[in-house]
Amino acid sequence: MSLPWLQHFPLFLAPMAGVTDPIFRTLCKEEGADVMVTEFVSSEGVLQAWQRNRRYIEFEESHRPLGIQIFGSVPEHMAAAARIIVDAMHPDFLDINAGCPVPKVVGKNGGSSLLKDLPLLQRIASAVVSELSGDCPVTAKIRIGWDADHINAPETVQRLQDAGIQAIAIHGRTRSQQYGGRADWDIIATCACAAAIPIIGNGDISTPEHVRHAREHTAVAGVMIGRAAMNAPWIFRQARHYLQTGQIPPPPSPGARIRFMLRHTRMALASGHYGEELTTMRAMRSRLLAYAKGIPGTKPLRPALSRVSSYSELEHLLAPLLGSSEPEEE
Ligand SMILES: Cc1cc2nc3c(=O)[nH]c(=O)nc-3n(C[C@H](O)[C@H](O)[C@H](O)COP(=O)(O)O)c2cc1C
């Protein structure tokens, strides 16, 4: 079973819990993201409360090709959860999380704690691959190791490959680094050279030049972009244009970026994904702050954005920054 989207150096939107909800995925798709992965869902949650947990992994047909990500530590449970998900949702691939550093996941031996027990990770991968064989390709997302003294990405890749995993995204940090320090692209490059399966490079890609550098100087089959897309989802369009023409299109104007913030908020409210207006606005606060970074004139608004409670309040805050001469884009 092949992953045809890997043929043209795809730009992945990285899975980000609490961020890459269906609305943000729709926006990133419009902005040129080629492949996306849902926020992760716990295998135990899928087995115990499927209806409650499926909201984390819902997607639109327009988001394809799309992978659904699961985490857990019990091979049989991971396989059973994968089967439920694939039968109900028909994703293009199923992704195993072996990189999440948060205590809630690591404490249950899932996510990056699997990097300390590669035989268990391999058993999980084999169980999921054999359960889904012929129905859905299985991929994985890993970090380069648990800490600086235990960098084991090459062995992890080899074991996952042996288990039948078809592609691996490598975030070039250890679990100990969390999101600090720099992603180690030398290790990603080493793994990409040695692996027989496609490797997707991830970590600190924040400009079109970074994307081109990864394509030209490493053997990765594509790159995955996370936090930079939170600030500037148009990075996908800019990077693709740069790869094709060598020119970087300018980012949207400040007025267009403000309209993007308002549109994202309206879409979130209309979807009901986060519930009523107040809960939606609460969920939007960190998103609005991320978008506002770098827009001239927004610095004094940051405290108010971090408390904003209604759409009309947001409109009122942002109205002075909407360039009156710029046309509406919707
Ligand atoms: C808020 C947030 C949530 C994340 N949630 C997930 C997740 O659910 N699954 C996952 O594999 N990685 C998750 N990550 C890690 C990202 O996918 C990515 O590996 C990391 O941010 C490095 O890429 P970047 O430098 O482009 O941001 C998350 C990262 C952030 C910042």
The ligand as a MOL file (V3000), in Angstrom:
LIG
                    3D

  0  0  0     0  0            999 V3000
M  V30 BEGIN CTAB
M  V30 COUNTS 31 33 0 0 0
M  V30 BEGIN ATOM
M  V30 1 C 0.5250 23.0070 21.1280 0
M  V30 2 C 1.2020 21.8030 20.5260 0
M  V30 3 C 0.5350 20.5970 20.5050 0
M  V30 4 C 1.1570 19.4600 19.9460 0
M  V30 5 N 0.4400 18.2910 19.8700 0
M  V30 6 C 0.9860 17.2200 19.2170 0
M  V30 7 C 0.2320 16.0370 19.0000 0
M  V30 8 O -0.9400 15.9190 19.3560 0
M  V30 9 N 0.8760 15.0090 18.3670 0
M  V30 10 C 2.1680 15.0930 17.9280 0
M  V30 11 O 2.6940 14.1520 17.3490 0
M  V30 12 N 2.8920 16.2090 18.1180 0
M  V30 13 C 2.3360 17.2750 18.7290 0
M  V30 14 N 3.0620 18.4310 18.8600 0
M  V30 15 C 4.4170 18.5110 18.2860 0
M  V30 16 C 4.3660 19.0620 16.8490 0
M  V30 17 O 3.6720 18.1920 15.9900 0
M  V30 18 C 5.7980 19.2650 16.2960 0
M  V30 19 O 6.4600 18.0200 16.3160 0
M  V30 20 C 6.6120 20.2580 17.1060 0
M  V30 21 O 5.8660 21.4210 17.3950 0
M  V30 22 C 7.9060 20.6480 16.3490 0
M  V30 23 O 7.5870 21.2370 15.1110 0
M  V30 24 P 7.6600 22.8560 14.9010 0
M  V30 25 O 9.0430 23.2980 15.3210 0
M  V30 26 O 7.3970 23.0570 13.4450 0
M  V30 27 O 6.6140 23.4480 15.7790 0
M  V30 28 C 2.4790 19.5620 19.4270 0
M  V30 29 C 3.1480 20.7880 19.4800 0
M  V30 30 C 2.5340 21.9090 20.0160 0
M  V30 31 C 3.2860 23.2250 20.0190 0
M  V30 END ATOM
M  V30 BEGIN BOND
M  V30 1 1 1 2
M  V30 2 1 2 3
M  V30 3 2 2 30
M  V30 4 2 3 4
M  V30 5 1 4 5
M  V30 6 1 4 28
M  V30 7 2 5 6
M  V30 8 1 6 7
M  V30 9 1 6 13
M  V30 10 2 7 8
M  V30 11 1 7 9
M  V30 12 1 9 10
M  V30 13 2 10 11
M  V30 14 1 10 12
M  V30 15 2 12 13
M  V30 16 1 13 14
M  V30 17 1 14 15
M  V30 18 1 14 28
M  V30 19 1 15 16
M  V30 20 1 16 17
M  V30 21 1 16 18
M  V30 22 1 18 19
M  V30 23 1 18 20
M  V30 24 1 20 21
M  V30 25 1 20 22
M  V30 26 1 22 23
M  V30 27 1 23 24
M  V30 28 2 24 25
M  V30 29 1 24 26
M  V30 30 1 24 27
M  V30 31 2 28 29
M  V30 32 1 29 30
M  V30 33 1 30 31
M  V30 END BOND
M  V30 END CTAB
M  END
